[in-house]
Amino acid sequence: MKQTKHMGGKAVRSLSAALSVTALLGAAACGADEESGSPPSPPRSPSAAGSAPAATPGTNGAEAAKSMLERSFVGMESLGGGSGQVQRQFGNMHPATPDDVLSVTFGFTCTGGSTVALRFTVAGEEVPSAAGSQACDGSVFQRIIDTSRPGPLDFSIAATGPEKGFYAYAYYPEKKRLP
């Protein structure tokens, strides 16, 4: 014959309260590393080439994406860029390129398994030849964009798939006007 042990009401309430506190603490610990309330920062100067950083606990995913991008553009000075967590839609505007810069290379990388579609505008006009898509697998997307018209340069991204990865982008001078 099977015996059933019954817990008293007080014990059930205590266990329930303990589980609730544990769940809240676990959720807070998981969310703390994933949020970034700061705006995208420009990438540091390019570093020496090396192997891709391992995804370890405590490694900032946006910093790892920036590092991947920097290794692809060793020795090139960035005009600006940023990084962050992949979202359904995101983008940014670079106010203007220096007067002597006729074109830039836009570099972008992302992780996490999404696929992103990229669109670009220069001085408010879309640049269809620069558009493309990229799998968020750590590989680098790059396009040369004519910036000879004065005005802002911006990109927009629509992502499909999981929103768990990170991205980094930067603009690098490609072609300059001779003095």
PAFIDO-823602 format. One record per residue (C-alpha): residue in one letter; x negated, y, z. Coordinates in steps of 0.1 Angstrom, whole numbers, padded with zeros to 4 digits, always signed. Example, Ala and Ser with C-alpha at 12.3 -4.5 7.8 and 13.67 -1.06 7.14 Angstrom:
BEGIN
a-0123-0045+0078/s-0137-0011+0071/
This chain:
BEGIN
m+0000+0000+0000/k-0013+0034-0010/q-0016+0061+0017/t-0012+0098+0010/k-0028+0124+0031/h-0009+0156+0035/m-0027+0189+0042/g-0010+0214+0065/g+0002+0248+0051/k-0026+0267+0068/a-0053+0245+0052/v-0037+0249+0018/r-0036+0287+0022/s-0073+0288+0033/l-0084+0267+0004/s-0063+0288-0021/a-0079+0320-0007/a-0114+0306-0010/l-0108+0295-0046/s-0095+0330-0055/v-0125+0347-0041/t-0149+0323-0058/a-0131+0329-0092/l-0133+0367-0088/l-0170+0366-0079/g-0178+0343-0108/a-0159+0366-0133/a-0177+0396-0120/a-0211+0379-0123/c-0204+0369-0159/g-0191+0403-0170/a-0220+0424-0155/d-0246+0414-0181/e-0222+0416-0211/e-0210+0452-0207/s-0230+0482-0219/g-0215+0516-0213/s-0245+0535-0228/p-0245+0547-0264/p-0269+0530-0289/s-0305+0540-0284/p-0331+0544-0311/p-0354+0515-0316/r-0390+0516-0303/s-0418+0518-0327/p-0424+0485-0346/s-0443+0458-0328/a-0465+0431-0340/a-0449+0401-0357/g-0442+0371-0335/s-0417+0343-0330/a-0380+0350-0323/p-0373+0355-0286/a-0357+0326-0268/a-0322+0333-0254/t-0328+0329-0217/p-0307+0340-0188/g-0315+0376-0180/t-0327+0384-0216/n-0308+0414-0229/g-0292+0403-0262/a-0293+0438-0277/e-0331+0441-0269/a-0337+0407-0284/a-0318+0418-0316/k-0339+0450-0317/s-0371+0429-0314/m-0360+0406-0343/l-0354+0437-0365/e-0387+0454-0355/r-0406+0422-0366/s-0391+0425-0400/f-0402+0461-0405/v-0437+0461-0390/g-0456+0494-0396/m-0425+0513-0407/e-0414+0543-0388/s-0377+0544-0379/l-0355+0575-0386/g-0330+0562-0361/g-0310+0532-0351/g-0292+0514-0323/s-0280+0482-0309/g-0252+0467-0289/q-0227+0439-0286/v-0208+0427-0317/q-0172+0439-0318/r-0144+0435-0344/q-0152+0470-0359/f-0181+0492-0352/g-0205+0516-0370/n-0224+0548-0366/m-0234+0580-0384/h-0269+0593-0389/p-0264+0631-0392/a-0289+0636-0421/t-0322+0624-0434/p-0352+0647-0436/d-0353+0668-0468/d-0383+0649-0482/v-0366+0614-0479/l-0349+0604-0511/s-0339+0569-0500/v-0338+0548-0469/t-0339+0511-0462/f-0311+0501-0438/g-0320+0471-0417/f-0295+0451-0397/t-0295+0419-0377/c-0270+0402-0355/t-0265+0370-0335/g-0236+0350-0321/g-0221+0333-0351/s-0198+0360-0365/t-0198+0372-0401/v-0199+0409-0407/a-0189+0430-0438/l-0210+0462-0441/r-0199+0494-0459/f-0219+0526-0463/t-0212+0563-0472/v-0236+0591-0480/a-0224+0627-0477/g-0189+0613-0474/e-0189+0592-0505/e-0189+0554-0504/v-0219+0535-0518/p-0205+0503-0532/s-0239+0490-0543/a-0251+0489-0507/a-0221+0470-0493/g-0225+0434-0484/s-0219+0407-0458/q-0242+0391-0433/a-0240+0360-0411/c-0248+0367-0375/d-0276+0341-0373/g-0306+0363-0366/s-0315+0369-0402/v-0320+0404-0415/f-0298+0423-0439/q-0314+0452-0457/r-0303+0476-0484/i-0320+0506-0500/i-0297+0535-0500/d-0301+0567-0521/t-0300+0597-0498/s-0310+0624-0522/r-0277+0641-0517/p-0277+0661-0484/g-0253+0650-0458/p-0246+0623-0432/l-0254+0586-0438/d-0230+0562-0420/f-0222+0525-0419/s-0191+0506-0408/i-0188+0470-0400/a-0158+0446-0397/a-0167+0414-0379/t-0149+0381-0381/g-0155+0352-0357/p-0166+0353-0321/e-0175+0386-0304/k-0202+0371-0283/g-0234+0381-0301/f-0255+0413-0303/y-0267+0435-0332/a-0294+0460-0340/y-0298+0484-0369/a-0323+0510-0381/y-0329+0534-0410/y-0365+0534-0425/p-0377+0560-0451/e-0382+0542-0484/k-0389+0568-0510/k-0402+0603-0502/r-0404+0634-0524/l-0440+0642-0533/p-0453+0675-0519/
